[in-house]
Structure formats: C-alpha cells, structure tokens
C-alpha cells in the first residue's frame, strides 16, 4: 500500500522554558539517500561547524513526520540545555565517524546513529551485553575483528568500533537495497529477523517496507527516534535550538609510543584529566596499554605540540615490567602466565616458588612480558629463625616495620613462625609499588556490579568497598566510584 505524502506544519510553544510541538497540518520533510554522481561533496568548501557540513551534504528523499516522531522530538525539547549537552557528547568522535561513512559511500547522517545507541559514550554497556559507542554484541564484534584480551576491549575503542560499525552498516545497506529504514532496523534487530519479516509480508502480498513489517517494539521505535533527532539537527533554527560548537575538523591526534604506557603517567605529562584520556582510548581497559612493541593513543589536538616537545619522557622506550597480583580461588601459574603474557618459570623464579601450588590471598609479583629485563629478581627471601621478630628483621635490613609487614600481608605485631618465608631485599622496590598505587575515577555502567568492576581492574572487592566507604554494595548507573590500581 502506497503511503500518501502529507504536508505537516509545526507550531512552537514555549511554556515555562519548554517547547511542545503539535500537529496542525501535515508537512513533509526530506531525507537524503540518493547517490547522484553530480552531487559529489566539494571538499575545499569551508564550513562553520560539523552540523553545517552534515546539512549541506545530504541528498533528498521525502518522509513524513508522524505523531510518534513528534513525541520523541518533544522529549528532547523539554530541556534545551540538556539537549545541547547531549549533542556535544559526540565532540571528539563525530568527525571521524563522518569520514568513515564517506569512505564507504554511506549517508553521512548515519553519524547520528551513535546518539541512539549510546549517547556517543564509548564506555556504554547495555543490560544485554552490548558494548561501546555502537553497542556491538560479542558475536558481531568478533565477526568484524573487534578483539578482547586482558588489556583491551576493542568494542569500547571509539575508533576501531567505528570502522567495524561502518563496515557492518555498509553490508546491511547493500543487503537491503540501500533502504535506510531497513538498514537501521537490521542494525537494531539483526538482518535475519528483518529478512524473515519481509518474506512473511511478501507471502501475504503485503507491503514490505519498514513501516509495514511486524517487528519488535524496540525496533519499531528505533527508526522514529532516529528521525526525530535528525529533524531537530537538520532544522535546528526552526526549533530555536542552540547547537554545540563542534568544528568540521579533527580535534584529536593519533600518537604512537614505543613500548607499554601507563595511562595515568601520560595524562599527567599532557596535563589532561585521566578520564578524558580513558574516554579517547576506551579500548584500554586497564591502567596501562598492553605490553607490546607499540602503543597507540589518541590525544586532544591542542596537546600534540606538548607531546612532541623535547621534554617528552615517552620518547624513550617505556617498559612497565611488573604488577602485583593477589591470588584468587581458581588461579594457577599456567593461567596467570597466559593472562599476563609471561612464563610459568619466570613467575616462580621471581616469587621464590618451589612448586606450582598457590595460596589464596598471597601476593605475586608478575612480569608482564617475555623481556630480558624480567630476569631481574627484585625480592630476597628471609627464612624466620628462632627469636626473630618483624621489628628485628626490619632493623637488620634497614626497613620500616610497617613496610615489611605490608610487604608480607602481616600485622606488625604478629608473631612469626619458625621456617616462615618473608620477602625482604631492596626496600625501595616495595615503596615503589606503594607509590605507584593510583586512584582513578570510574563511572558505573548499566549492568555493573562490584565483582565485574574488580575483575576489570584486577583489584579486590574489599579494596573497592574500603576506598569508597560503602555501607551497601548497591551501585547505580552514572555513579562515580574510586578504584585504587596496583601497578608499577
């Protein structure tokens, strides 16, 4: 059944700071999905901001605004300041998204899609397990080479996930004959389900456009949400909207650093908040990049000159060779060697282990990669003899008794057992561990719990509870908590 094109007229109402749209007469707007060779974008034109670029470089195709679309528009118009902040969430990423869409000959207005998916939040995690700015599920992520390791989660990476998402959208766009609505529906519900619904309608000799399909309610709402946001962005002046200033230019620079990099050390040198550095590099899920030959980071463009200055301490190869790990139930040396990219015999040598048995709550010093520097044994072992006390041993080796106790997870007034092994040696090693304990801020995501967060940062639940003075373990999305990361 052919849908008649209608004409819609909107009246803007301002009441106690809010706008409410109502339908007087239907009015049509136009979308842009044609691929006319004569309408190629002229790249040397200057644009005042990214919004002007999107609006000026669209191709037209008519669509009708419905009451459902209007209702979603009104949700945004109830708080214009909040809506401006919402749009500004794309500040660091939208230019990259648009460039990837253009490379793949896709409508650049699909850069709106991450607003619907995640509010352009690379940290976003849904209750169903979808992750990142584009909300990739694990299986789809793997199909598009978004990998996960102890150090990385590519679905969180705003740049890698964008490349994958655009490739996926290109596939869907071609599979559904360049029908933008079916492409969006398939992105939300999966292409197989959309195909089945199309086949069902064709067997019944019904129309098989998006609006005629029997799709899940979430998917039926998905496209109207997209169109509502598109209408507000493309006609912002008509609705009295103040658009955030996002330049039509990259606001980040890609840098490559030799070796492994501690994220907080990089943020301190560049004098930017660690939360921002984590946001731009959300694929790094731990306190540092992976122990590899090269580390790739994105930094704010205005910090690039500082990075390439002679004072840059990252000009030389960065080796972060050790971390501490508290043994948990189920841990074994084989799994730990794989997890931390090292070898069982090195872990045993560093920690003076005579066998493969680990004790729960013991602290291990773990080399992070198979490098020559990992041959260095930073601890000596002392065997407790009759009459020994912590105070006496600390004095003998020129250690503070508090350091010696903490080093061995003991109370400083605790009695020692004959034959007990104590880690001693270079007192600066342990003090270095303690000095490199860093507290970071973490924004709780949907579906998070203390166990998941403790696994993510390799810390204990108890340490999270203590540093945050939790009276109860209930976490709320958006809640900011502190996490003390053990690393050096």
N, C-alpha and C positions, 0 to 999 in steps of 0.2 A: 504494500500500500504506500503510495507516494505521499509524503508529508508536504502539506502546503506551507510555503514560506510566508511568514507573517511579519507585520511591522509592529515593533514594540517601542513604547515611549515611557521613559522613566522620569519620575519626579523625585527630587532630592529633598528629604525632610531633615531639618536639624532640630532636635529636641533634647535639651539638657546634654549637649555635647555629642549626641548620637545621630547617625543618619539612618533612615529607614526607606528602602525602596519599595514602591508599589507599582503594579501594572495598571496603566490607563488604557493604552492601546498597544497591541503587539508591535515590536520593532525588531528587524533582523540586524545581526552583526555579521561580520565576515571573518572567516578563518583562512589560513594560508598554507596550503599543502601542495600546490601545483609545482611542477619542476619545469618552468619555461626557460629555455636557454637564453632568451632575450632579456630575462630578468635577473641575470647574474649580479652578485653583490660587487660594487665598486669598492675596492679595499682602501683606496687612498682618500676617501671621504673622511672628514673629521667629525666625530660625534661627541656631543657634550657629556654623555654618560652611556652606560650599558643599556639602559631602558630605551633610549632613543635608537640605539643600534637595532635592538630586537624589533621595535615597532616599524622602523623604516625598512627593514629587510625581511618582511613577511610577504607571502603570496596569499591571494584571497580566495576564500571559499565560504559560502554563506551557511550560517547556522542560526537556529532560533534559541533565544534565551527563554527558559521556562521558569515557572514558579519555584521549582526545586533549585535551579541555578541561582535565582534571586535570593532564596533563603540562605544559601551559603555565602553569597556576597554580603548580605546583611550582617552575618556573623563577624566578618572582618570589619565592617564599617561601624560597628558598635564602639570600637576603641581605636581611633586612628593612630594614636601614638604607638600602641602595641602593634598595630599592623605595619607601621614603618619599621619597627624593630624586627619584626618577623621577616620582612623583605630583606633587611640588612644582614640576616644570617648567612646569605649567600656571598657576602663581600669578597672573601678570599678564593672562592671556587667557581663562580658563575662564568667568568671569562674563559677558564679552562674548559668548562663544560660546553660552552658555545663553540669553541674551536674544535673540539672533538666531534660535535654534531655536524659542523660544516665539512670536516674532513670526510665524513661518511655520507654526505648529501642527504642529511635528515633535516626536517624543520627545526630551526633553531629555537622555536618557542618551547620545544621539549625540555629546554633548560628550566622550565617552571616545575617539571615533574618532581625533583627532589624536595620541593616545598611540601608537596602532598605526601611524599613517602616519609620524610624525616625532619622537616623544617631545616633542611640543609645541615643536619647535625651528623658528623662522621662517627660520633660515639653512640649513636642511637641503636638500641637493641629492643626489638618488639617481644611481646609475650610468647609469640610463636617461634622465636629464634631467628627472625630476620635481622640482619646486621648492617649498620653503616648508613651512609647518605642515601644509597639506592636500595637499601633493605634487601640485600641478597640472602636467600636461604643457602644453607651449606652445599646442597647438591648443585644448584645453579652456579654458585660461586666456583666450585671445582671445575665445572664444565668450561668456565671462562678463565681458568688458571689463576683464580684467587686462592692463594695457598694459606695455610695456617701452620705455625710452628710455635715452640715455646716462647719465642721472641716476637713473632709477627702475627698479625691477623689482617690479611690483605683486604678483606671485606670492609674493614674500618678505614683503610687507606683512601682518602678522598680522590686521589689521582688515579691509582690503579683501578679502583672500583668504578670510576667514571669511564675509563677506557673499556672496561668489561661491560658496563651497562649500555654504553652506546653501541657496542658490537651486538649485544642482545637485542636492543631496540631496532637495529638495522635488520637483523634476522626476522624479527616479528613484523616489521613494516613491509618487508618483501613478501613474507608468508601470507599476509592478509591484504595483498594487492594495494598497498600504500593507503589503506583505510586507517586514518589516525585514531578513530574511536575504537576499532577492533584491536589496533596495536596497543592502546592503553589498557583495554580490557584484558588482553592476553598477558600484559606485563603484570597486572594485578592478580588474575585468577589462573594464569597458565594457558599456553596455547592449545593444549589438548582439550581442555574443557570448552574453550570458545569454539573450537572446531566441531565438537560434538553438538553444541547448541545450534550452530549454523546448519549442520546436517539434519538435525531434528526439524528445524523450520522448513528446510527445503523439501523434506519428505512430505510435510503437510502443505506444501506450496504456499507457505507464508513468507513474508519479507524476512531477509536475513541480515539486515543492518543492526548495529549495536542496540538501538532503541527497541527493536522488536524481539530481541533474544531473551530467553528465560535464564538470566544469570543470577549468581548470588547477590544478596542485597548490598554487600560491601562493594562489589564490582559495579552494581547499578548506581551507587553513589559516587564512585571513584571519578568517572568522567565529568559529571556535573560539578564536582569540587574543582576539578582542573579548569573547566570552562569559566567558573565563577572567578577564580583567581586570574585567569587570562584576561577576562573582561575588565577587571579593575586595573590591571597593569597596563593594558593597551589603551585604556581610556581614562587614565588617572586624573587628567584635568577636568573631565566631565563630572567626576565624583569628588572633586576638591581634595584629592589625595596629595600629600607631600611624599615624594619618592626619595628614598635614601640615596645619597650620592655615592654611586659605585662607578668608577671610571671604566671606559671601554679600553682596558689595557690590563696587563698582568700586574698584580700587586704583590706577587711573590717571586722569589728567585730560587732556582734549584742549585744546591751546592753538593759537592762530593768531597768526603773526608776520608782519608786513609785510616783503616782500622776501625775499631769499635769506639763508640762515642757515648759518654754519659750525657743524657738529655739535660739534666739539671745544670751540669757544668757548661754546656753550650748556651743555655738560656741565660746563665749568669754573665758569661762573656759578652753576649749580644745585648744584655740589659733589656730583655723582654720577659714577660711573665711566662713561667713554665707551662701554665695552662694553655697559652696561645701556641707555644712550640709543640705541645702534645696535640693540639687541635689540628695544626697544619700537617702533622706527621702521625696521625692517629693509628696508622698501621703498626707502629711500635707500641707494644702492649706492656713492656716492662720499663725499668729505669734506664735502659740503655738500648742502643741498636744491637743487632746480632753480632756475634764475634766473627766477622768476615773481613775480607781484604778492603772493601769499600763500604762506606755508609752514605746513603743519600738522604738529604734533608731539604725541606722547603722552608724558607725564612721570609719574613717581610722584606719587600724590596728595599725599603729605606735602611735596612741593616746590612745590606750586601757590602757596601764600602767598608764598614767596620770589620766584616768577616775577612776581606781580602787585604786588610792592613798588615803591616809588619808585626804588629803586636799580637796577631792571631796565634794562640797557643796550640791550635789544631793543625798548624802547618806541618808539624812532625807527626809520625805515625802514632796513633793512640792505641795503647794496649791496656785494656781493663781485664786483668788476668784472673781475678779471683772474686768469688762471692761466698757468703756463708749460707748454709742450708740446714734447717732444723729437721731432723729425721722424723717422718710421719709413718703411721701404720701402713704397711704395704710397700714402703721404699726398699729398694735393693740397689746394690752397686751397679749392676748392669743397666737398669733403667735410668739411674742417675747419670751414668756416663753418656747414654744416648741423649737424654734431655739436655745436658749441658755441653754436648759436643766435645767430650774428652775421653779418657780411657780409664778402665777399672784400676789398673795397676798404679796409675798416677794418683787417683783418689786415695788408694790405700797407702801409698808412699807418703803423701802429704800429711795424712791424718794418723800415721803410725798404726795402721790396722794390720793385725797379724792374721786375720781371717776375713771372711765375707759377711760376718754377722754384724748387723746394725742394731743399735738400741734406740727405741723411741725417745724423742726429745734431745738426743745428742746433737751437737752442732758440728757439722762437717765444713771444712774449707774446700771449695770446689774450684779447680782450674776450669776456665771457660772454653779453652780451645787447645788443640794439639800444637803448641808452640814451644820453642826451645826454652823460653822464659819460664815455662811451667816446671822445669826441672828444679827450680829454686824451692827449697823446703824452708818455710818461714817459721816453723814451730820446732821447739825442742821438747822432749818428753822427760818428766821427772817422776821417778818411782818413789812413793812415800815409804820412808823407813820409820823405825820405832822412835818416838819422841818428836816427830815432825809436826809442825803446825803451819797453818796458812801464813801466820804472821812471820814465823821464822824463815819459811821458804821465800816469801816476798822480800824480806830484808836481804837474804843471801843473794838473790838475783836482781836486786835494785828495782823491785816492782812495788807499786801501790797495792796494798792488800785487797782493796776494792776491785782493782783491775784483774788481779789474779783470780779472785772469787768469780767475777762475771765471766772471765775467760773460760772457766770450767763449770759454769752454771751451778755455783755453790753459794751458800750463805757464808759470809766472812767469819762467823762464829761456829761454823760447822766443824765437827770432829772428822779427822781424816782416818782412812782405813789403811792398814799395812798392805803394801803392794799396789795401792791405788795409783793410777797414772794421771799426772797433771800436765797440761800444756803450759810451757813457760817460754823462755828464749827471749827473742828481741821484743822488749816491752812496747816498742813503737808500732809493731805490727798490730797488736790488739787495739792500741789507741787510735791507729789509723782506721781500723774497722769502725770503731765507735764514732770517730769524727766524720766519717763519710755516711753515717746514717742520715738520711734526708727525709723530711716530711713533705709530702705532696698533698694537694687537694684533689679529691675525686668526686665527681658528680654522679650520684646514684642513678642508674638507668632502670627502666621498666624490666622487671624480672630478676633484678639483682638480689642477692642475699649475702650474708657475711661469708658463707662458705665459698661462693663464686668469686667474691672480691679477694678473699685470702688466697685462693688458687691463682687468680690473675696476677697478683703482685708477689706471690710466694712468701707470704707472711702468715702468722698465726691469727686465728680468730680472736684469741685473747689479746694480742697486741692492738688490734683494731678497737676492741671494746675499751681497753685501758686508755689509749690516747684520746678517745672521743668521750670518755666518761659516760658510756651508755648505761642507762638504767634498764633499758629493754632493747631487744635486738630487732625491733621493727624498723625497717627502712622505707623511705618514701622516694619515689622518682623526683629528681631535682635536688634532693638533699645533698649538701656538701659535707663530706667527712674527711678526716685526716688519715693518712697512711704513712707509717714510718718504714721506709725501704732500707733494707740492709744491703749495702754494697760497697765495694772499694776496688 
